[in-house]
């Protein structure tokens, strides 16, 4: 398959099951909601070392938030329910409770309830106040700027992590420009995040390593400087490869994100140095969810 | 199916215990069986059809027409369905209600909504003393749900209240929110003496500055984020509380009762 001079590999991206939740952070203005959301989703690029993968889903209009203030929706993904609950709680405690004027609410109603502010309330040292409104429990925790309002729980749902595609280009600036264009479109899709810095990862990995302690190592087949010395996937004109990784609440959500992202890359086309799109494929060993690139673009 | 309507034939001379006539107990009963249900009145037991004319068949939607203040325990432990009362009612309206809706056109007697667990009690007239309170000797009053009173409430509204919301469009008597354990009482009108007497936790939300006991301390003026959420939860009510022009988030906060734990609050609109 070739679109606008870009060759789409007949391969699939492999993804695995995760647990996820959404939280809504509001503040006096969008600036402070965003600051808190960025802190809460910081250092959350990969479960390999961060404990979770998290990102900003979108900015919310005051009419969409529970307290009528500007807000930001974030998604957090982890490999299991326990890890998710722990990450959510520690991040909320350090990054939202601490952030001026913030309030924190559940972003998903249906699913298994997991603590959001339920345990953060103890920061109130007995002065915390519970309010049950329309069946939902809120905690009002006295803090130095006034009151930190938080919903007690949010819901955990089954999700999919690790959807991806690789952009192969003739130069590093061209690979980056194409990925930036893709991310801009993909951010418009609900229920997904691209957890890596700016949504783009340059250090794609393969499973395993020559060092026994490491479970993953550089994807040498896609490293352009190793074209001549390893079993390379790259043709001579490829000088740079970048990857976009997508976590989503469902397979369909990731499908949509991959489609608009790949479309944006193809729109730049071969005249902008984009030669090929491939995907991180581990021979079906990594996970049960497969995203066939050609089928998605068909 | 039309609503099951019980029309009071004449004003009874003695008080009547209406607790057998709740939706969940009437479900699936034939009209003859409903007519034969025994009701206690004074020291006598009478059949339902001796006191009421029975029409309609939808027991999920019960109407008590021509009601008067002798009818006690209407909607006791109601567990789903709706009861509409045309006229006044006696004491213990919707006592221990678990779910459903009770609507009263007129005035209620003592202990309306006492020890209520959930559901909605709407009183269009006035309510007597001990709205949403605990029965004498019991430690916990209302534990959930909403009581809306469009008129005034008597003394000791929300006595020993544990959770839930009491909304009063009119005035409240003395000892409003006394011995509250938690929950929310909102009063648009005036409040009487000894407001929040011995309250431990909970919120008294007032539109007018109350006369406060010496054991309530000023905590200053604040903008509280939970108030917009509370007000938006009242939007579905047929009440002035649903009117967004009545909503506010800026309050003077008083903490008390300091003679107790001091973790309750009186919030007064600024």
Boltz contact constraints between the chains, C-beta under 6 A:
constraints:
  - contact:
      token1: [A, 66]
      token2: [B, 229]
      max_distance: 6.0
  - contact:
      token1: [A, 67]
      token2: [B, 225]
      max_distance: 6.0
  - contact:
      token1: [A, 67]
      token2: [B, 228]
      max_distance: 6.0
  - contact:
      token1: [A, 67]
      token2: [B, 229]
      max_distance: 6.0
  - contact:
      token1: [A, 68]
      token2: [B, 228]
      max_distance: 6.0
  - contact:
      token1: [A, 103]
      token2: [B, 225]
      max_distance: 6.0
  - contact:
      token1: [A, 131]
      token2: [B, 226]
      max_distance: 6.0
  - contact:
      token1: [A, 133]
      token2: [B, 229]
      max_distance: 6.0
  - contact:
      token1: [A, 133]
      token2: [B, 230]
      max_distance: 6.0
  - contact:
      token1: [A, 133]
      token2: [B, 233]
      max_distance: 6.0
  - contact:
      token1: [A, 134]
      token2: [B, 233]
      max_distance: 6.0
  - contact:
      token1: [A, 138]
      token2: [B, 226]
      max_distance: 6.0
  - contact:
      token1: [A, 140]
      token2: [B, 226]
      max_distance: 6.0
  - contact:
      token1: [A, 149]
      token2: [B, 225]
      max_distance: 6.0
  - contact:
      token1: [A, 149]
      token2: [B, 226]
      max_distance: 6.0
